[in-house]
Amino acid sequence: MPQPAIRVRDLSKAYRVPVRGAGLRAALRSLVRRETRTVDAVREISFELAAGEVVGFLGPNGAGKTTTLKMLSGLLHPTGGTADVLGHAPWHRDKGYLRRMTLVMGQRNQLLWDIPVIDSLDRNRAIYGLGTDAYTSTLDELVELLDLGELIDKPVRNLSLGERMKCEFAAAVLHRPQVLFLDEPTIGLDVTMQKRIRSFIESYNRSTGATVLLTSHYMADVEALCRRVIVIHRGQILFDGELAGLVQTFSAHKTIVIDLGAWEGDLAAYGEVVSRDGSRATLRVPKEDTPRVTGRLLADLPIVDLTVEDPPIEDVIERVFNEEAAE
């Protein structure tokens, strides 16, 4: 059996943070005796990613996603547990490992602000020791894939957010890494630019066989790129499996969308009315009741069109978090 590209076992990260009350007395006391408490950012998580997999790493803010990616990319040393990425312990920061991975964070820059993009790319060429032929070939490919022709001679400060993110991706994969850690790479981008970035990630994965671990609050990113998702909340993994399985496991409802033409009667007897806009209505019904309710709707009402859908992924993720919080 081939070795996984990423293997994580009982990985944990805890922080000691200062604690003190409000007021002058508490401030003076803290100068003499500083009190702290332990905050577990990540708690004994375990998972594996096969070479070439694109996996969504989902969770609310503060769940431990970015902390995990920082440990796997070597920026943080864990409190406990182990991780093996391409045969390396990431926090040892071996040069051989750093040449084979990249980390893209939607809110961080690696491009130098006041110089043209091409100069930052040339700096990366020197850092990674890329030969002239390999650099030129890869750069030409990235310029075409990301449509950078009019951007690479501009200073970074003159680029829009979407343009800058395309250039950030070019800088991040110039050395053709085998593992990509992507932390909210499309955050703040408009819909068109999000699609462009997703298309690039898909093309890069397909052409190089790179392994991708992706965090995103945009479910469109996850649905477009990931067959498998890992859901983390409060530092612990709640779900690890196929995206379709997440819906199957945690959603007890189906969504029925109907077009009623000119009919304007009451639908409450058929299920929970989620929305109604003109002739179009959306109902939520228990999964096991879907066939019966669908039959009743078709028999009782002047249905113009009817579709049965799984609920939006956002709703499923929200349900997972709510159930975990209740437990």
ZADO-1210 file (C-alpha; in nm, 4 decimals, padded with zeros to 6 digits):
<atoms>
<atom x="00.0000" y="00.0000" z="00.0000" code="MET" pos="1"/>
<atom x="00.1329" y="00.3478" z="-00.0846" code="PRO" pos="2"/>
<atom x="00.2286" y="00.5677" z="00.2065" code="GLN" pos="3"/>
<atom x="-00.0086" y="00.8582" z="00.2816" code="PRO" pos="4"/>
<atom x="00.1208" y="01.2024" z="00.1896" code="ALA" pos="5"/>
<atom x="00.0060" y="01.3362" z="00.5288" code="ILE" pos="6"/>
<atom x="-00.0293" y="01.1306" z="00.8467" code="ARG" pos="7"/>
<atom x="-00.1390" y="01.2981" z="01.1719" code="VAL" pos="8"/>
<atom x="-00.1570" y="01.1120" z="01.5047" code="ARG" pos="9"/>
<atom x="-00.2970" y="01.2644" z="01.8258" code="ASP" pos="10"/>
<atom x="-00.1738" y="01.6098" z="01.7267" code="LEU" pos="11"/>
<atom x="-00.2308" y="01.8749" z="01.9944" code="SER" pos="12"/>
<atom x="-00.1483" y="02.2382" z="02.0530" code="LYS" pos="13"/>
<atom x="-00.2096" y="02.4180" z="02.3823" code="ALA" pos="14"/>
<atom x="-00.1295" y="02.7759" z="02.4822" code="TYR" pos="15"/>
<atom x="-00.0702" y="02.9276" z="02.8239" code="ARG" pos="16"/>
<atom x="-00.2530" y="03.2600" z="02.8363" code="VAL" pos="17"/>
<atom x="-00.2460" y="03.5184" z="03.1191" code="PRO" pos="18"/>
<atom x="-00.5571" y="03.5696" z="03.3277" code="VAL" pos="19"/>
<atom x="-00.6350" y="03.8669" z="03.5511" code="ARG" pos="20"/>
<atom x="-00.9377" y="04.0534" z="03.6711" code="GLY" pos="21"/>
<atom x="-01.0309" y="04.4109" z="03.5951" code="ALA" pos="22"/>
<atom x="-00.9144" y="04.7103" z="03.7964" code="GLY" pos="23"/>
<atom x="-00.5966" y="04.8534" z="03.9446" code="LEU" pos="24"/>
<atom x="-00.5699" y="04.6028" z="04.2310" code="ARG" pos="25"/>
<atom x="-00.5799" y="04.3058" z="03.9923" code="ALA" pos="26"/>
<atom x="-00.3212" y="04.4735" z="03.7693" code="ALA" pos="27"/>
<atom x="-00.0818" y="04.5261" z="04.0625" code="LEU" pos="28"/>
<atom x="-00.1349" y="04.1688" z="04.1858" code="ARG" pos="29"/>
<atom x="-00.0476" y="04.0339" z="03.8416" code="SER" pos="30"/>
<atom x="00.2916" y="04.2046" z="03.8631" code="LEU" pos="31"/>
<atom x="00.3780" y="03.9905" z="04.1649" code="VAL" pos="32"/>
<atom x="00.1949" y="03.6665" z="04.0850" code="ARG" pos="33"/>
<atom x="00.0943" y="03.6084" z="03.7279" code="ARG" pos="34"/>
<atom x="-00.1928" y="03.3681" z="03.6798" code="GLU" pos="35"/>
<atom x="-00.2381" y="03.1712" z="03.3607" code="THR" pos="36"/>
<atom x="-00.4724" y="02.9128" z="03.2152" code="ARG" pos="37"/>
<atom x="-00.4302" y="02.6536" z="02.9416" code="THR" pos="38"/>
<atom x="-00.6223" y="02.6901" z="02.6167" code="VAL" pos="39"/>
<atom x="-00.6395" y="02.3843" z="02.3914" code="ASP" pos="40"/>
<atom x="-00.6392" y="02.5051" z="02.0318" code="ALA" pos="41"/>
<atom x="-00.6124" y="02.1511" z="01.8916" code="VAL" pos="42"/>
<atom x="-00.6815" y="01.8346" z="02.0916" code="ARG" pos="43"/>
<atom x="-00.5455" y="01.4962" z="01.9831" code="GLU" pos="44"/>
<atom x="-00.6625" y="01.4972" z="01.6224" code="ILE" pos="45"/>
<atom x="-00.5734" y="01.2146" z="01.3836" code="SER" pos="46"/>
<atom x="-00.6221" y="01.1769" z="01.0077" code="PHE" pos="47"/>
<atom x="-00.4456" y="01.0732" z="00.6878" code="GLU" pos="48"/>
<atom x="-00.4426" y="01.2173" z="00.3350" code="LEU" pos="49"/>
<atom x="-00.3432" y="01.0109" z="00.0348" code="ALA" pos="50"/>
<atom x="-00.1194" y="01.1565" z="-00.2338" code="ALA" pos="51"/>
<atom x="-00.3279" y="01.3631" z="-00.4740" code="GLY" pos="52"/>
<atom x="-00.6289" y="01.4045" z="-00.2430" code="GLU" pos="53"/>
<atom x="-00.8058" y="01.7391" z="-00.2112" code="VAL" pos="54"/>
<atom x="-00.9675" y="01.7512" z="00.1329" code="VAL" pos="55"/>
<atom x="-01.1819" y="02.0236" z="00.2863" code="GLY" pos="56"/>
<atom x="-01.0941" y="02.1155" z="00.6461" code="PHE" pos="57"/>
<atom x="-01.4073" y="02.2784" z="00.7869" code="LEU" pos="58"/>
<atom x="-01.5033" y="02.4441" z="01.1119" code="GLY" pos="59"/>
<atom x="-01.6108" y="02.7752" z="01.2663" code="PRO" pos="60"/>
<atom x="-01.3696" y="03.0505" z="01.3633" code="ASN" pos="61"/>
<atom x="-01.1508" y="02.9347" z="01.6506" code="GLY" pos="62"/>
<atom x="-01.2053" y="02.5644" z="01.5763" code="ALA" pos="63"/>
<atom x="-00.8336" y="02.4926" z="01.5277" code="GLY" pos="64"/>
<atom x="-00.8092" y="02.4895" z="01.1477" code="LYS" pos="65"/>
<atom x="-00.5377" y="02.7510" z="01.1045" code="THR" pos="66"/>
<atom x="-00.3419" y="02.6202" z="01.4040" code="THR" pos="67"/>
<atom x="-00.3394" y="02.2747" z="01.2455" code="THR" pos="68"/>
<atom x="-00.2213" y="02.4098" z="00.9105" code="LEU" pos="69"/>
<atom x="00.0518" y="02.6112" z="01.0810" code="LYS" pos="70"/>
<atom x="00.1783" y="02.2973" z="01.2583" code="MET" pos="71"/>
<atom x="00.1718" y="02.0946" z="00.9367" code="LEU" pos="72"/>
<atom x="00.3590" y="02.3669" z="00.7501" code="SER" pos="73"/>
<atom x="00.6208" y="02.3974" z="01.0244" code="GLY" pos="74"/>
<atom x="00.5290" y="02.7399" z="01.1632" code="LEU" pos="75"/>
<atom x="00.4227" y="02.6011" z="01.5025" code="LEU" pos="76"/>
<atom x="00.5623" y="02.3236" z="01.7200" code="HIS" pos="77"/>
<atom x="00.2913" y="02.0970" z="01.8642" code="PRO" pos="78"/>
<atom x="00.2347" y="02.0349" z="02.2329" code="THR" pos="79"/>
<atom x="00.1853" y="01.6639" z="02.1689" code="GLY" pos="80"/>
<atom x="00.1357" y="01.4029" z="01.9005" code="GLY" pos="81"/>
<atom x="00.3101" y="01.3467" z="01.5704" code="THR" pos="82"/>
<atom x="00.2751" y="01.4425" z="01.2055" code="ALA" pos="83"/>
<atom x="00.4463" y="01.3076" z="00.8971" code="ASP" pos="84"/>
<atom x="00.4204" y="01.5040" z="00.5712" code="VAL" pos="85"/>
<atom x="00.6042" y="01.3550" z="00.2740" code="LEU" pos="86"/>
<atom x="00.8288" y="01.1702" z="00.5174" code="GLY" pos="87"/>
<atom x="00.9193" y="01.4823" z="00.7192" code="HIS" pos="88"/>
<atom x="00.8308" y="01.6106" z="01.0653" code="ALA" pos="89"/>
<atom x="00.7122" y="01.9591" z="00.9591" code="PRO" pos="90"/>
<atom x="00.8345" y="02.1556" z="01.2622" code="TRP" pos="91"/>
<atom x="01.1928" y="02.0416" z="01.1998" code="HIS" pos="92"/>
<atom x="01.1721" y="02.2704" z="00.8956" code="ARG" pos="93"/>
<atom x="01.4118" y="02.0644" z="00.6844" code="ASP" pos="94"/>
<atom x="01.5087" y="02.2388" z="00.3606" code="LYS" pos="95"/>
<atom x="01.3998" y="01.9283" z="00.1714" code="GLY" pos="96"/>
<atom x="01.0508" y="01.9622" z="00.3207" code="TYR" pos="97"/>
<atom x="01.0179" y="02.3368" z="00.2630" code="LEU" pos="98"/>
<atom x="01.0945" y="02.2833" z="-00.1054" code="ARG" pos="99"/>
<atom x="00.8039" y="02.0388" z="-00.1351" code="ARG" pos="100"/>
<atom x="00.5199" y="02.2264" z="00.0360" code="MET" pos="101"/>
<atom x="00.3522" y="02.5656" z="00.0402" code="THR" pos="102"/>
<atom x="00.1110" y="02.7552" z="00.2639" code="LEU" pos="103"/>
<atom x="-00.1312" y="03.0125" z="00.1225" code="VAL" pos="104"/>
<atom x="-00.3212" y="03.2275" z="00.3706" code="MET" pos="105"/>
<atom x="-00.5886" y="03.4553" z="00.2298" code="GLY" pos="106"/>
<atom x="-00.5089" y="03.7347" z="00.4760" code="GLN" pos="107"/>
<atom x="-00.1264" y="03.7242" z="00.4461" code="ARG" pos="108"/>
<atom x="00.1131" y="03.8551" z="00.1825" code="ASN" pos="109"/>
<atom x="00.4353" y="03.7006" z="00.0624" code="GLN" pos="110"/>
<atom x="00.4733" y="03.9413" z="-00.2302" code="LEU" pos="111"/>
<atom x="00.6725" y="04.2580" z="-00.1614" code="LEU" pos="112"/>
<atom x="00.4379" y="04.5542" z="-00.1612" code="TRP" pos="113"/>
<atom x="00.6339" y="04.8205" z="-00.3494" code="ASP" pos="114"/>
<atom x="00.8030" y="04.6242" z="-00.6282" code="ILE" pos="115"/>
<atom x="00.6623" y="04.4607" z="-00.9417" code="PRO" pos="116"/>
<atom x="00.5221" y="04.1103" z="-00.9051" code="VAL" pos="117"/>
<atom x="00.7860" y="03.9696" z="-01.1407" code="ILE" pos="118"/>
<atom x="01.0617" y="04.0814" z="-00.9002" code="ASP" pos="119"/>
<atom x="00.8993" y="03.8928" z="-00.6124" code="SER" pos="120"/>
<atom x="00.8710" y="03.5862" z="-00.8337" code="LEU" pos="121"/>
<atom x="01.2379" y="03.6184" z="-00.9263" code="ASP" pos="122"/>
<atom x="01.3231" y="03.6406" z="-00.5564" code="ARG" pos="123"/>
<atom x="01.1388" y="03.3105" z="-00.5008" code="ASN" pos="124"/>
<atom x="01.3307" y="03.1594" z="-00.7921" code="ARG" pos="125"/>
<atom x="01.6553" y="03.2433" z="-00.6119" code="ALA" pos="126"/>
<atom x="01.5276" y="03.1180" z="-00.2735" code="ILE" pos="127"/>
<atom x="01.4268" y="02.7798" z="-00.4156" code="TYR" pos="128"/>
<atom x="01.7294" y="02.7512" z="-00.6419" code="GLY" pos="129"/>
<atom x="01.5251" y="02.7043" z="-00.9580" code="LEU" pos="130"/>
<atom x="01.7117" y="02.6705" z="-01.2843" code="GLY" pos="131"/>
<atom x="01.6458" y="02.9254" z="-01.5562" code="THR" pos="132"/>
<atom x="01.4722" y="02.6793" z="-01.7877" code="ASP" pos="133"/>
<atom x="01.2481" y="02.5346" z="-01.5134" code="ALA" pos="134"/>
<atom x="01.1635" y="02.8826" z="-01.3847" code="TYR" pos="135"/>
<atom x="01.0757" y="03.0184" z="-01.7285" code="THR" pos="136"/>
<atom x="00.8649" y="02.7158" z="-01.8176" code="SER" pos="137"/>
<atom x="00.6698" y="02.7220" z="-01.4909" code="THR" pos="138"/>
<atom x="00.6236" y="03.0994" z="-01.5026" code="LEU" pos="139"/>
<atom x="00.4867" y="03.0869" z="-01.8569" code="ASP" pos="140"/>
<atom x="00.2407" y="02.8149" z="-01.7509" code="GLU" pos="141"/>
<atom x="00.1245" y="03.0117" z="-01.4462" code="LEU" pos="142"/>
<atom x="00.0854" y="03.3342" z="-01.6446" code="VAL" pos="143"/>
<atom x="-00.1455" y="03.1507" z="-01.8836" code="GLU" pos="144"/>
<atom x="-00.3430" y="02.9578" z="-01.6201" code="LEU" pos="145"/>
<atom x="-00.3962" y="03.2612" z="-01.3954" code="LEU" pos="146"/>
<atom x="-00.4118" y="03.5265" z="-01.6699" code="ASP" pos="147"/>
<atom x="-00.1257" y="03.7290" z="-01.5232" code="LEU" pos="148"/>
<atom x="00.0038" y="03.8834" z="-01.8448" code="GLY" pos="149"/>
<atom x="-00.0946" y="04.2414" z="-01.7551" code="GLU" pos="150"/>
<atom x="-00.0213" y="04.2067" z="-01.3825" code="LEU" pos="151"/>
<atom x="00.3331" y="04.0812" z="-01.3338" code="ILE" pos="152"/>
<atom x="00.4985" y="04.4149" z="-01.4215" code="ASP" pos="153"/>
<atom x="00.2814" y="04.6134" z="-01.1785" code="LYS" pos="154"/>
<atom x="00.3775" y="04.6901" z="-00.8150" code="PRO" pos="155"/>
<atom x="00.1710" y="04.4779" z="-00.5772" code="VAL" pos="156"/>
<atom x="00.0211" y="04.7862" z="-00.4113" code="ARG" pos="157"/>
<atom x="-00.1473" y="04.8749" z="-00.7424" code="ASN" pos="158"/>
<atom x="-00.3343" y="04.5434" z="-00.7673" code="LEU" pos="159"/>
<atom x="-00.6889" y="04.4696" z="-00.6561" code="SER" pos="160"/>
<atom x="-00.7420" y="04.1967" z="-00.3963" code="LEU" pos="161"/>
<atom x="-00.8401" y="03.9441" z="-00.6611" code="GLY" pos="162"/>
<atom x="-00.5416" y="04.0292" z="-00.8797" code="GLU" pos="163"/>
<atom x="-00.3087" y="04.0068" z="-00.5817" code="ARG" pos="164"/>
<atom x="-00.4416" y="03.6646" z="-00.4828" code="MET" pos="165"/>
<atom x="-00.3760" y="03.5307" z="-00.8327" code="LYS" pos="166"/>
<atom x="-00.0181" y="03.6542" z="-00.8068" code="CYS" pos="167"/>
<atom x="00.0127" y="03.5100" z="-00.4539" code="GLU" pos="168"/>
<atom x="-00.0811" y="03.1690" z="-00.5942" code="PHE" pos="169"/>
<atom x="00.1799" y="03.2026" z="-00.8663" code="ALA" pos="170"/>
<atom x="00.4460" y="03.2794" z="-00.6038" code="ALA" pos="171"/>
<atom x="00.3262" y="02.9936" z="-00.3819" code="ALA" pos="172"/>
<atom x="00.3482" y="02.7213" z="-00.6474" code="VAL" pos="173"/>
<atom x="00.6410" y="02.8491" z="-00.8508" code="LEU" pos="174"/>
<atom x="00.8578" y="02.5681" z="-00.7060" code="HIS" pos="175"/>
<atom x="00.5869" y="02.3083" z="-00.7873" code="ARG" pos="176"/>
<atom x="00.5139" y="02.1909" z="-00.4310" code="PRO" pos="177"/>
<atom x="00.3707" y="01.8447" z="-00.3721" code="GLN" pos="178"/>
<atom x="00.1563" y="01.9532" z="-00.0753" code="VAL" pos="179"/>
<atom x="-00.0590" y="02.2679" z="-00.0609" code="LEU" pos="180"/>
<atom x="-00.2014" y="02.4009" z="00.2651" code="PHE" pos="181"/>
<atom x="-00.4652" y="02.6585" z="00.1685" code="LEU" pos="182"/>
<atom x="-00.6163" y="02.8682" z="00.4473" code="ASP" pos="183"/>
<atom x="-00.9173" y="03.0674" z="00.3218" code="GLU" pos="184"/>
<atom x="-00.7563" y="03.1340" z="-00.0185" code="PRO" pos="185"/>
<atom x="-01.0711" y="03.2946" z="-00.1654" code="THR" pos="186"/>
<atom x="-01.1731" y="03.5075" z="00.1327" code="ILE" pos="187"/>
<atom x="-01.2979" y="03.8516" z="00.0330" code="GLY" pos="188"/>
<atom x="-01.2930" y="03.7772" z="-00.3404" code="LEU" pos="189"/>
<atom x="-01.5879" y="03.8313" z="-00.5700" code="ASP" pos="190"/>
<atom x="-01.7700" y="03.5323" z="-00.7167" code="VAL" pos="191"/>
<atom x="-01.5892" y="03.5483" z="-01.0519" code="THR" pos="192"/>
<atom x="-01.2454" y="03.5533" z="-00.8895" code="MET" pos="193"/>
<atom x="-01.3413" y="03.2721" z="-00.6503" code="GLN" pos="194"/>
<atom x="-01.4247" y="03.0565" z="-00.9526" code="LYS" pos="195"/>
<atom x="-01.0929" y="03.1477" z="-01.1147" code="ARG" pos="196"/>
<atom x="-00.8949" y="03.0459" z="-00.8059" code="ILE" pos="197"/>
<atom x="-01.0924" y="02.7207" z="-00.7690" code="ARG" pos="198"/>
<atom x="-01.0287" y="02.6388" z="-01.1337" code="SER" pos="199"/>
<atom x="-00.6562" y="02.6948" z="-01.0831" code="PHE" pos="200"/>
<atom x="-00.6415" y="02.4710" z="-00.7744" code="ILE" pos="201"/>
<atom x="-00.8259" y="02.1965" z="-00.9613" code="GLU" pos="202"/>
<atom x="-00.5939" y="02.2273" z="-01.2632" code="SER" pos="203"/>
<atom x="-00.2803" y="02.2261" z="-01.0467" code="TYR" pos="204"/>
<atom x="-00.3966" y="01.9193" z="-00.8547" code="ASN" pos="205"/>
<atom x="-00.4840" y="01.7354" z="-01.1762" code="ARG" pos="206"/>
<atom x="-00.1580" y="01.8172" z="-01.3567" code="SER" pos="207"/>
<atom x="00.0861" y="01.7634" z="-01.0669" code="THR" pos="208"/>
<atom x="-00.0906" y="01.5126" z="-00.8385" code="GLY" pos="209"/>
<atom x="-00.0345" y="01.7465" z="-00.5435" code="ALA" pos="210"/>
<atom x="-00.2127" y="01.6859" z="-00.2137" code="THR" pos="211"/>
<atom x="-00.4327" y="01.9756" z="-00.0976" code="VAL" pos="212"/>
<atom x="-00.5727" y="02.0518" z="00.2486" code="LEU" pos="213"/>
<atom x="-00.8177" y="02.3407" z="00.2142" code="LEU" pos="214"/>
<atom x="-00.9993" y="02.5519" z="00.4716" code="THR" pos="215"/>
<atom x="-01.2800" y="02.7781" z="00.3571" code="SER" pos="216"/>
<atom x="-01.5979" y="02.9397" z="00.4817" code="HIS" pos="217"/>
<atom x="-01.7274" y="02.9373" z="00.1238" code="TYR" pos="218"/>
<atom x="-01.9053" y="02.6071" z="00.0739" code="MET" pos="219"/>
<atom x="-01.8833" y="02.6577" z="-00.3027" code="ALA" pos="220"/>
<atom x="-01.5054" y="02.6058" z="-00.2706" code="ASP" pos="221"/>
<atom x="-01.5543" y="02.2787" z="-00.0858" code="VAL" pos="222"/>
<atom x="-01.8329" y="02.1470" z="-00.3098" code="GLU" pos="223"/>
<atom x="-01.6323" y="02.2243" z="-00.6246" code="ALA" pos="224"/>
<atom x="-01.2993" y="02.0787" z="-00.5127" code="LEU" pos="225"/>
<atom x="-01.3424" y="01.8245" z="-00.2332" code="CYS" pos="226"/>
<atom x="-01.4944" y="01.4776" z="-00.2272" code="ARG" pos="227"/>
<atom x="-01.3838" y="01.4336" z="00.1337" code="ARG" pos="228"/>
<atom x="-01.4174" y="01.6708" z="00.4274" code="VAL" pos="229"/>
<atom x="-01.2870" y="01.6820" z="00.7827" code="ILE" pos="230"/>
<atom x="-01.4990" y="01.8828" z="01.0269" code="VAL" pos="231"/>
<atom x="-01.3227" y="02.0218" z="01.3341" code="ILE" pos="232"/>
<atom x="-01.4820" y="02.2081" z="01.6243" code="HIS" pos="233"/>
<atom x="-01.3262" y="02.3208" z="01.9520" code="ARG" pos="234"/>
<atom x="-01.0031" y="02.1535" z="01.8535" code="GLY" pos="235"/>
<atom x="-01.1511" y="01.8078" z="01.7947" code="GLN" pos="236"/>
<atom x="-01.2585" y="01.6227" z="01.4813" code="ILE" pos="237"/>
<atom x="-01.6334" y="01.5682" z="01.4553" code="LEU" pos="238"/>
<atom x="-01.6517" y="01.4105" z="01.1092" code="PHE" pos="239"/>
<atom x="-01.4116" y="01.2646" z="00.8542" code="ASP" pos="240"/>
<atom x="-01.5582" y="01.1221" z="00.5363" code="GLY" pos="241"/>
<atom x="-01.7114" y="01.1920" z="00.1983" code="GLU" pos="242"/>
<atom x="-01.8881" y="01.5229" z="00.1496" code="LEU" pos="243"/>
<atom x="-02.2047" y="01.3416" z="00.0459" code="ALA" pos="244"/>
<atom x="-02.1769" y="01.1309" z="00.3616" code="GLY" pos="245"/>
<atom x="-02.1767" y="01.4442" z="00.5749" code="LEU" pos="246"/>
<atom x="-02.5205" y="01.5327" z="00.4418" code="VAL" pos="247"/>
<atom x="-02.6395" y="01.1741" z="00.4752" code="GLN" pos="248"/>
<atom x="-02.5158" y="01.1407" z="00.8338" code="THR" pos="249"/>
<atom x="-02.6215" y="01.4700" z="00.9828" code="PHE" pos="250"/>
<atom x="-02.9208" y="01.5884" z="00.7840" code="SER" pos="251"/>
<atom x="-03.2562" y="01.4449" z="00.8832" code="ALA" pos="252"/>
<atom x="-03.4449" y="01.6544" z="00.6261" code="HIS" pos="253"/>
<atom x="-03.4889" y="01.6978" z="00.2524" code="LYS" pos="254"/>
<atom x="-03.5777" y="02.0160" z="00.0675" code="THR" pos="255"/>
<atom x="-03.8706" y="02.0126" z="-00.1767" code="ILE" pos="256"/>
<atom x="-03.8845" y="02.3020" z="-00.4232" code="VAL" pos="257"/>
<atom x="-04.2132" y="02.3448" z="-00.6110" code="ILE" pos="258"/>
<atom x="-04.3531" y="02.5778" z="-00.8757" code="ASP" pos="259"/>
<atom x="-04.7254" y="02.6282" z="-00.8167" code="LEU" pos="260"/>
<atom x="-04.8094" y="02.8587" z="-01.1041" code="GLY" pos="261"/>
<atom x="-05.0984" y="03.0853" z="-01.0006" code="ALA" pos="262"/>
<atom x="-05.2059" y="02.8743" z="-00.6982" code="TRP" pos="263"/>
<atom x="-05.1656" y="03.0688" z="-00.3700" code="GLU" pos="264"/>
<atom x="-05.3095" y="02.8368" z="-00.1028" code="GLY" pos="265"/>
<atom x="-05.1630" y="02.7315" z="00.2320" code="ASP" pos="266"/>
<atom x="-04.8747" y="02.4768" z="00.2283" code="LEU" pos="267"/>
<atom x="-04.8308" y="02.4293" z="00.6029" code="ALA" pos="268"/>
<atom x="-05.0012" y="02.0879" z="00.5952" code="ALA" pos="269"/>
<atom x="-04.7232" y="01.9483" z="00.3742" code="TYR" pos="270"/>
<atom x="-04.4173" y="02.0519" z="00.5719" code="GLY" pos="271"/>
<atom x="-04.2197" y="02.3472" z="00.7027" code="GLU" pos="272"/>
<atom x="-04.2400" y="02.6351" z="00.4568" code="VAL" pos="273"/>
<atom x="-03.8843" y="02.7688" z="00.4357" code="VAL" pos="274"/>
<atom x="-03.9563" y="03.0354" z="00.1741" code="SER" pos="275"/>
<atom x="-04.2174" y="03.1436" z="-00.0769" code="ARG" pos="276"/>
<atom x="-04.1521" y="03.3835" z="-00.3621" code="ASP" pos="277"/>
<atom x="-04.4339" y="03.4228" z="-00.6114" code="GLY" pos="278"/>
<atom x="-04.5174" y="03.0831" z="-00.7571" code="SER" pos="279"/>
<atom x="-04.2022" y="02.9202" z="-00.6162" code="ARG" pos="280"/>
<atom x="-04.2032" y="02.7653" z="-00.2678" code="ALA" pos="281"/>
<atom x="-03.9458" y="02.5695" z="-00.0669" code="THR" pos="282"/>
<atom x="-04.0508" y="02.3120" z="00.1923" code="LEU" pos="283"/>
<atom x="-03.8410" y="02.1209" z="00.4454" code="ARG" pos="284"/>
<atom x="-03.9676" y="01.7750" z="00.5365" code="VAL" pos="285"/>
<atom x="-03.8291" y="01.4795" z="00.7348" code="PRO" pos="286"/>
<atom x="-03.6208" y="01.2547" z="00.5107" code="LYS" pos="287"/>
<atom x="-03.8353" y="00.9476" z="00.5741" code="GLU" pos="288"/>
<atom x="-04.1537" y="01.1401" z="00.4861" code="ASP" pos="289"/>
<atom x="-04.0241" y="01.2769" z="00.1543" code="THR" pos="290"/>
<atom x="-04.1840" y="01.0143" z="-00.0774" code="PRO" pos="291"/>
<atom x="-04.5240" y="01.0440" z="00.0937" code="ARG" pos="292"/>
<atom x="-04.5225" y="01.4270" z="00.0950" code="VAL" pos="293"/>
<atom x="-04.4098" y="01.4388" z="-00.2670" code="THR" pos="294"/>
<atom x="-04.6965" y="01.2106" z="-00.3647" code="GLY" pos="295"/>
<atom x="-04.9490" y="01.4239" z="-00.1773" code="ARG" pos="296"/>
<atom x="-04.8210" y="01.7447" z="-00.3376" code="LEU" pos="297"/>
<atom x="-04.8489" y="01.5997" z="-00.6872" code="LEU" pos="298"/>
<atom x="-05.1957" y="01.4588" z="-00.6168" code="ALA" pos="299"/>
<atom x="-05.3425" y="01.7615" z="-00.4366" code="ASP" pos="300"/>
<atom x="-05.1930" y="02.0684" z="-00.6039" code="LEU" pos="301"/>
<atom x="-05.1510" y="02.2069" z="-00.9570" code="PRO" pos="302"/>
<atom x="-04.7732" y="02.1482" z="-00.9580" code="ILE" pos="303"/>
<atom x="-04.5884" y="02.2997" z="-01.2552" code="VAL" pos="304"/>
<atom x="-04.2456" y="02.1712" z="-01.1444" code="ASP" pos="305"/>
<atom x="-04.1051" y="01.9835" z="-00.8432" code="LEU" pos="306"/>
<atom x="-03.7508" y="01.8964" z="-00.7315" code="THR" pos="307"/>
<atom x="-03.6219" y="01.7154" z="-00.4233" code="VAL" pos="308"/>
<atom x="-03.2807" y="01.8282" z="-00.2979" code="GLU" pos="309"/>
<atom x="-03.0412" y="01.7696" z="-00.0138" code="ASP" pos="310"/>
<atom x="-03.0145" y="02.0729" z="00.2150" code="PRO" pos="311"/>
<atom x="-02.7338" y="02.3248" z="00.1535" code="PRO" pos="312"/>
<atom x="-02.3980" y="02.2155" z="00.2954" code="ILE" pos="313"/>
<atom x="-02.3913" y="02.5294" z="00.5132" code="GLU" pos="314"/>
<atom x="-02.7061" y="02.4091" z="00.6898" code="ASP" pos="315"/>
<atom x="-02.5577" y="02.0651" z="00.7456" code="VAL" pos="316"/>
<atom x="-02.2359" y="02.2052" z="00.8934" code="ILE" pos="317"/>
<atom x="-02.4388" y="02.4322" z="01.1209" code="GLU" pos="318"/>
<atom x="-02.6375" y="02.1314" z="01.2386" code="ARG" pos="319"/>
<atom x="-02.3179" y="01.9403" z="01.3155" code="VAL" pos="320"/>
<atom x="-02.1897" y="02.2278" z="01.5302" code="PHE" pos="321"/>
<atom x="-02.5213" y="02.2701" z="01.7097" code="ASN" pos="322"/>
<atom x="-02.5458" y="01.8992" z="01.7927" code="GLU" pos="323"/>
<atom x="-02.1905" y="01.8939" z="01.9248" code="GLU" pos="324"/>
<atom x="-02.2551" y="02.2041" z="02.1381" code="ALA" pos="325"/>
<atom x="-02.5711" y="02.0483" z="02.2803" code="ALA" pos="326"/>
<atom x="-02.3837" y="01.7314" z="02.3751" code="GLU" pos="327"/>
</atoms>
